[in-house]
Amino acid sequence: MATQIIESLISAEQGVKSVFCQVNLQGCLNQDIADFHSLPKLMRHYLDKFGYKDVNVAGVFGSQSPLFPFPQEMGSAFGYIGYTALTAAMGGCHVVSVKTVDEAAGVPSADSHRQSYLAALWILGCWKDQKFEIDNAAIRKEEEVCQAEVHAILDKVFELGNGDVAVGTVKAVEAGVLDSPMFHQHPRGRQGARHPRQRWRLPLPRLRQPAHPRGYQGIPPAEGRRAREAEGRTMDYYTSIEDFWAISKGRLKGIPEQ
């Protein structure tokens, strides 16, 4: 979200008059819906703050572009497509993108494209005709945490750039306080490699209990203990691998292999 807001500010400076928010669904329903609600508000806030009040925030794009493997089994893949469409509908998205049902297994066919879209459209069509308010304390808490984290990261970016967004972004990436799993850097000629000093320097406020879920490496020992007590597993490299594969297996939390 922080990188999208930075992109919107730089684009606005170049004369762009309309921007669109994209949220990649990650499987946690409360968190995904909170992200749908939060990003347009945050983007509007920063555009106004920097004087781009004439730039339109056109809507929210729910994207099935996860950071974990897409299910390879056809039935599971259809389930995931339906879940994505429903989550986007519940979050009030204006656009939703779903993957083709068989793309994890090979090159999709024209018919599989059609079947995937029909599955999503069935969900969206049924939801469109219903009036159902989605709001609860968990979603509101996720919105609070999300917005606090984005503000913390962007405040540091602006501080490093002395108010210049572009300069601050470069310095923030170099310092490791701005990061993205989609970055492709080239230290020592290795695409996608990360500089060692960039590990766990994001200026995130400690608002989550028992531990911050967006990262295992670098969690302070006290938070690690609370996480272990809450979930019955250690927040280590192996847990991150279990969680990485969870969605493709129809679970939100990874289950240790026996």
ABEGO torsion letter per residue (X at the ends): XAAAAAAAAAAAAAGBABBBBBBBBAGBAAAAAAAAAAAAAAAAAAAAAAGBAABBBAEBBBBBBBABBBBABAAAAAAAAAAAAAAAAAAGBABBBBBBAAAAAEBBBAAAAAAAAAAAAAAAAAAAABBBBBBBAAAAAAAAAAAAAAAAAAAAAAAAAGGBAAAAAAAAAAAGABBBAABBBABGGBBGBBBAAABGABBBBBABOABBABEABGBBAAAAAAAAAAAGBBBBAAAAAAAAAAAAAGBABBBBBX
